[in-house]
Amino acid sequence: MKSLSFLCTLVIGSVIIGCGSSQNTAISSAEMAAVDTLIHQKKFRVENQWAMPTMSSSMMQIANSGLMPPGNSAQRINLAGNANYLEVKGDSVKAYLPFFGERQMGGGYNDDEAIKFNQEVKDMDIEYIENKKHYRIKFSANNNTESFNVTLMVYNNEKTTLTVNSSKRDMIGYQGTIMPLPDKK
């Protein structure tokens, strides 16, 4: 009986240890320096792989209807093949982000439903959060009819989390990657 108890304890302990975080936290100093340079020079582009809309009853109905492609859910939508970006160049920001979710106020006819802005921002705040080892960049933007509060989290492994709160839509998040601005030809 004691050997069975010992064996169970050993198996449970192995499972607990094995279920620990498998994330590779070893980020090279070159990767960290590249992220630091992009942020400090304010010359970067974020391209997103996933959109994460706010879960609502409408989004749940779409998910339950079978209209979502395989691999997607109402809370996580693959953006492969969809143009999307957030560019920062000095104090200028430019974005084209596909939107999935509910509008709280109507849009115009023949209006592109994406989140779009292209402007100079006056309130960009860049902060390095030492205990979490990532940058938090916040700013406000707008277009002719809508205002946005944008928060970008940039991690040392070049991964990003982007959150956009809108004056007329539900909040939406994106997961992506930071990179240098592309060369203009």
N, C-alpha and C positions, 0 to 999 in steps of 0.2 A: 504494500500500500504506500509505503514511504517512497519507493522508487517511482511509482505512478505519479505521486504528488510532485516529486522532484522533476520528472519528465514534463508534466504539465506546466510547471513554473518555468522551465527552460524554454519550452515552445512558446509560451506567452511572452516571455522576455525577448526572445528572438524576433517575434512578430512586432512587438512594440518598437524595438530598435530598428528593424527593417522598414517600418512605416514612417520613420523620421524623414525630415525634409531631404529630398534627393537633389535639390537645387544646387548647382555648382556655384559656389560663392567665390571661387577663385577668378577674379577679374584681373586681367593683366594691367600693369601700370600704363601701358600704351593706350589701352581702351579708356581708362579713366582720364588720362591726359587729353585724349581726343574729345571726349564729352566736355571736359572743362573748357577746352579751347573753343568749341562750338558755342557754348553758353556765354562765355565771357566776351567773345567777339560779336555775339548776337547775329550770327550768320548760319542759319540752319533750316532744315526742312524736316517735317514729320510726316511720314506716310503710315497710314493705319491699316492693319490687317483685319481688325474686328470692330464692329459697332455694337454698343450695348445700350439699347433704348430702355427707357423707364417702363417697367411692367405695369400695364393697365388692363382693364377688362377688354378693351378693343384689341390690344396686342395679343391677349390670350385667345380671343375669338379667331384672329388670323392664324395663330399657331394651331388651334384645334381644327381649322378648316382644311388643313393639308396643303395650304398654299406656300408654305415655307419649303425651300429646297432642302434636300438631305444635308445633314450636318449643321443646320441652323436651328435656332430656337427663337422664341419671342424675346429672349434676353440676350442673345448673342448671335450676331449676323456676320457672316464671312464677307469681307469686302474685296476678295480677289477679283480682279477684272473691273473694279469700279474706281474711277479716278477720284482721288481724295488727297488733300494735303493741307498743312498749315506751314507757312513760310514766315520766318522772322529774318529781317535784314535791317539791322540797326533798330530804329524805333518804328519801322514800317512792318505791318503784318498783313498777310494775305491768306485767305482760306477758301477752300471749296470742300465741304464735308457733306456727304449724303446724309439725309435725315430719315430716320425711321421712328415713328411714334405719333403722338397726337398734337395737333395744333390747338391752342386754347382760343385763338382769335383767327378769323379767316384770312386767307392769302388772296392775292389778286388772280385774275384769270390768266392762263398761260404763263404763270409764274413758276420758275424753277423752284422745286421744293428743298433744294440743298441749302445748307447754311453757308452763306457767302459774305465776305467782307474784304476790303482792300483799302487800308488807311494807315495813317500815322497814329500811334497811341501815345498818350501823355502819362499814363499811370502804370506802366509796366514795372512790376516788382519781381525781382529775382532773388531767391533766398536758398542757400544751401542748408539743408537740415542734417546736421552732423550725426545725430544718433540714428537716423534712418538711412543715411548715406544716399540722399537724392536731392535734386534741385526741385524747387517749386516756383513756377513762373505764373504770375497772375496779371491779367489786364482786362480792360473793357473794350469792346468794339461795337460797331453798329453798321447798318446799311440804311437805306432810305426809310424803312418802315419798322425796323426791329433792332433791339439792343441785346448784346450778349456779354455775359461774364464768363471768361475763359480761365481755366486752371490747367496747367500742364505740369505733370510730374515727369522728370527725366532721371532715370536710374543709371548707374555707372556702367551697366552692361548694354547701353544704348537703347533699352526698351523705354516706352513712354506710356503714360495714361493721360488722356485728354478728356476734360469734362467741360461741357458747354451748357450754361443756363441761359435761357432765352426769355425775352419779355412776352413772347407769343406761343411758345411751344414747351412741351415737356423737356426736362433735362435729358441729355444723352451723353454717353461716354464712349471713348474710343481707346483701343490698345494698338500701339504701333511701334515704330522705330525712328530714332533721330539719325540724321545724316547731313553731310555738308550740302549747301545749296548747289544745284546742278549748274554746270557751266553753260552760259548762254551762247548760242551759236549765231 
